[in-house]
Amino acid sequence: MIMGQSPVPGIDTARIEAWMDTKGLGEGPISSVSQLSGGTQNIIVRFVRGGLTFVLRRPSLTPRAGANEVMAREARVLAALADTNVPHPHLVAVCEDRGVLGATFYLMEDVNGFNAVTGLPELHRSRKDIRHGMGLSMMDAAAGLGRLDHVALGLADFGKPETFLARQAARWMSQLNSYSSHEGWPGPAELGNIQALADYLSANVPPDFRPGIMHGDFVIGNVMFRNDGPELAAVIDWELCTIGDPLLDLAWVIATWRDPAWRNLPVLLVEPWEGFPAIDEMIQHYADRSDRDLSCLDWYIVLACFKLAIILEGSYARACSGTAPKATGEMLHETSVNLIERAHSWLQRPAWH
C-alpha cells in the first residue's frame, strides 16, 4: 500500500484526497498538515486543500472500545446543531467507511478562535472586562444548549434519559470500584469520603427533570473564544454528548471554576484570572437565560464534582498499573481529591436560591 505523505500517524493524505473527491470537497493535493491535539484519545489535524482549511478528527491509533461509534455520534450532534445558535464547529462530512483510514472520522470547518487554557491573546490578557464577558459567554452557550428541543433536532434516540439522574450515583461508584483491577491502585480511600457523597446523591435525587442535549464535559478547556472579544467561537469536544439533564453542564462549569473558597485545580488553569465572574454571578446569568428549575442545583454541583473525580481517577489507576503516564495520573488524582473536597465544601454553603 502506498501511503500518502503526512507528518501525523493515522493520517493518509492520499486516501483522504480520494475520499474527498467523491464528496466534491476541494481539489488537488492536501497541504499544510498540522496536528492540533490528540494521540491518546483522538487525533485532530488541520490541513488545506483547494484553498480551503479543514479539520479532521479521528480516534487514536490505539482506540478505546466503541471509539468509532463515539466519533459517529459526535458528527451526528454537530449536524443536528447546524441551524441553532449554539456556537460549534460546523460539520463538513463524516466517513464511517473504515476502509479509508481504518477508523471513522469526520471533517469540520476550522474554528477561528483560541483556547483560554493554552494562553490568552493580548486583548483578553489586558482587559478584565473582556475576561468577565468570557465567563458569561460560557453561560450563554450552556443555557442555549439547554433550550434546544432534541426531538425536533432529530436526536430523540440519542440517549436514555429515563431515570438518568437516579442512575448516576450507583453507576459511577461501580466505575470507581472497577479500578481495583489495576494493580497498584491504592483504592478509593485516598479520594476522601466519597461514599458520603454517593449516599447524599442517592437520597436526594431531584424529583423530575426535562431531558435535553447535554455536552457532558462543559469546561473552559472545551470552548474556544473569539479573537476579537469575549464571545465564544465554538464549544468543542462533543464526544460525551448525550440526552440527559442539561443542568449538569451548568454544574460542570461551576465544579471546575476557580473560587476563593477552594484550592485551585491543577488543571484548566487560565491566567490572568482576575476579572472572570464569580460563581454566584455565573449561576444567576444562566438562570436569567433558562426556564429550567434550578432549585436542586446543589445536588447537580455535587454530582458534577463526584462524577468528574471518578472519571479522572481512572487515569491514576491506569498510571499505577503502568499503562498510563505516571505524572499525568498523579496530577489527575490530585484533581480528583480536590473535586471531592469541593463537593463537601459546597454542601456546607447556604443552598443556592
N, C-alpha and C positions, 0 to 999 in steps of 0.2 A: 504494500500500500504506500502510495506517495503522499506524505503529509504536507499540508500547507505550512508555510513558514510562519511561526508565531513564537514570541518570547514567553508565552504563557502555556504551561502544560494543560492539556484538555481542550485547547482552542485550535482547531484545524481550519485555517482560513480558507483553504481550497474547498473543503466540504461546506463551509458556511456560505461561501460565494455561490456555489452551485444551488444550495437550498434557497438563498435569497433570490436567485434568478427565477426560480419557479414561482416566487411571490411578487416579482416585479419590484423588488426593494433595492434601488440603486443599481449601479452598473460599474464594471471594471474591477480592478483588484482592491482588496481591503488593505488599508494602510494605517499607520499611527496606532498600533495596538498597544494598549497600556492596561495593566491590572490595577483596579481601583481598590479592591479588598478581597478577602476570602482566602481560601486554601485549606481551611479547617472544616467549614460547613458548606460554604458556597464559593464559587469562583465568579467574579464580576470584572468584566473588561469593557473598556471603551475603545471604539475604532471608527475609522472614517471610510466611507465608500460612496463614490459618486458625489463628493462634496457634502454628504450628509453624515452627521455624527450619530452613532448608535451605541447603546449599552446592552451588553449580553450578560445574562445571569443563568448559571447552571449549577448543579450540585458539585461538590468536591470530587476528586478522583477516588476517594475512599468514603463514599456517601453513607449516611445513616440509613437505616431501614425506612422505606417509604419516601425517600428523598425526591424521586421523580414525581410521585403523586403530589407532594408538597409544592413542587415547582409549578405543576399544572394548576394547582389551587391558587397560588399567587397570581398567575396570569389571569385566571378567571375573575379574581377580585378586581384587578386593575381594569379589566374590560368592563366590569359592572360599574366602576366608578367614573367611567369616561365622561358622562354628561352631568356629573354632580359638581358641587362647589368645594368638595374636599380636595385639597392640593395633593397630587400624587404623580408618580412617573407615568407618562402616557404609554400604554401598551402599543407596540407596533405589530408584533406577530409572535405566535408560540409554536414550537416544534415538539410534538410528542413522539416523533419517529426517532427512536433511539439509535437507528442505524446511521444517523448523521454525525452525532458527536459521542454516541454511547450513553447519552442521558437526555432527559427532557430539558429544554432550555427555552428562554424567550428573549425577544428584543424589546427594548423600550427606548423612548427618546431620552437624550441626555438632559439632566436637570441642571439648570443654570443657578447654582447656589452653593452654599458651604455647610459643612457640619461643624457645629459650635464646639464639639469636644476636641476636634483637631486644631482649633485655634480660631480666634475672631479676627476679621479684617479690620483695618484701621477705623472705619466708620463706627463699627459696633464696639470696638475696644475703647474708643474715646468718648462715647456718649452713653450716660446712664439711662437717658430716656429711651434710647434705642433698645438697650438691653431689657428695660422694663416691658417694652412692647413685644419683645421676643417671647417672653413667658406668657403673656396674654394671648399672643397669636397661637400658641400651642393649645390653649383652652378653646379658642375659636374653632380650631380644627377638630378637637375631640368632641366638642358639642355638636359640630356639624355632622360628624360621622354618626353620632348617636341619634340624630334626627332622621337619617335615611331610612326608607322603607325597603328592607332587604327582600321582601317578597316581590315588590314591584320591580326591583332591580334584577330579578331572576335568580336570587340566592336562597330561595325557600328551603332547599335541600342541602345547604352548605354546612350545617351543623346540627347538633341535637340539643336544642335549648331546653327541652323538658327536664325538669329537676336539675338544671345546670348549677345553680347555686348550692343546692343541697348535697350535690356530689363532691364538692370541692375539697372539704377537709379530709375525708377518707381517701379520696383519690390521691392527694399529694402526700399524705402520711404513708400510704402504700409505696409511693415513689421513693420517699426518703428511706424507708425500710429496705427497699430493694438494693440500696447501695452497699449493704453488708456483703454482697457478693464480690466486692472489690477488696482484695487482700490488702491489709494495711490501713484501711479507713477506720478511724477510732470510734465511729458511731455518732449518733445524733446528740449525745450529751454535751459535746463541745459547742453546740449551737446555742445553748441556753435552754430555758424552759419552753420548748416548742410544743410539748404536749398540752400545756395550759392554753396555748393559742388554738390548737386543734379543738379542744373542749369548748372554748368560747365560740368558735366559728360554728360548731355543730349545734350548740344550744341556742344560737341567736340568728339563724338563717332568716333573712328578710322574707316576709310572708308572700310576697309577689314581686314580679318584675316583668318588664316589657322587653322581649328579645329584640336584638338588633345586631348590626355589624360591630364586631369588637376587633380592634387591631391586634391585641394580645401582648404587645411589648412596646407600649407607648411611652418612650423616654426621650430625653433631649438628644441622645445619641442616634435616635432613629427618625430624626427630622432634618431637613435641610432648609436653611433660611435664605431669603433673597439677599443678593449682594448690595442692594440699594436701599434697604430698610429693614424693619423688624418682622415683616410678614414671612410666612412660610412659603418656600418654593415647592416643597413636597414632603409628604410623610412617606418614609421608605421602609423596606424590610417587612413585608406583609406575610411572612411565612407562618406566623402563629395566628393569623386571622381566622375567625370562626363566627358563627352565630351564637352569641352568648348574651352577657349583660354589658352594654357599653359603659356603665358606671365603673366597671373595673379598669377601663382605660384612664379615666379621671384619677382613680385611686392609685394606679401605677405611676402616674406622674408625681403625685404627692408623696408616695412612698420613697421615691428616688430623688426628691427635691432637696436642695440644701436648706437647712433651718438652724438657727442659733441654738435651739434646744437639743440638737442631735450632733453626734460626731459626723464629720463628713465621710461619705463613702469613698473608698479608694478608686472608684470607677466613675465614669460620666462627669469628670471634672471639667469645669468651664472657668476660665479666668480672663478678665476680672469678673467677679460675681456681683459686686456692688451695683445696685440698680434693678436687678431681677426682682420681680414681685414676691412678696411673702406668701406663704401657703394659704392663709385665710383669704387673701385677695384673689388668688388663683381659683379657689373653690367658688367664691362669690361670682367671679367673672363667668365661670362655667354655668352656675345656677341661673344667672341672668339671661343666658342664651339657650337654656334647655328646659323642656317641660317634664323632665324626669324627676321622680321623687328622691330627694337626697336625704330623707330623714334617717336612713340607715347607713349613711356614708361612713361612719366609724367602722362598721363591720367590713365594708369593702376595702378600706385602707389597711386594716389588719390582715385581710385575706391577701392583698397585694404584697405586703411585706413577707408573709408566711410562704406564699407560693413562689415568689422570686427567690427567696432564700433557699428553698428546697431545690429549685432548678439549678441555681449556681453551685450548690453543694455537690451536685453530680460531677462537676468538673474537678472538684477537690478529691472526691472519691476515686475518680479515674487517675488523678495525679498520684494519689497514694499507692495505687497499684502499678504505677509506671507507664500507664497508657495515655497520659496527657502531661503537658509541661508542668513541672513542679512549681515554678514561680507563679505561673498563671493560676494554678489550682489554689495556692496559698492566698493569693490576692482575692480570689473569688470567695474563698472560705471566710476571710476577714469581712468581706462584703455581706455574706450571709449572716454572720454573727451580728453585725451592725443592724441589719434589717430586722432581726428578731428583737434586738434592743428597741428599735424604733416602734415596733408593734406594741410592746409592753408599755413604752412611754406614751404612745398615743392613747391607750386605754386609761391613762391617768389624767388626761386632759378633760376639760368640760366638753360634753357632747356638742358636736357641731350643730348649730341651729338651722 
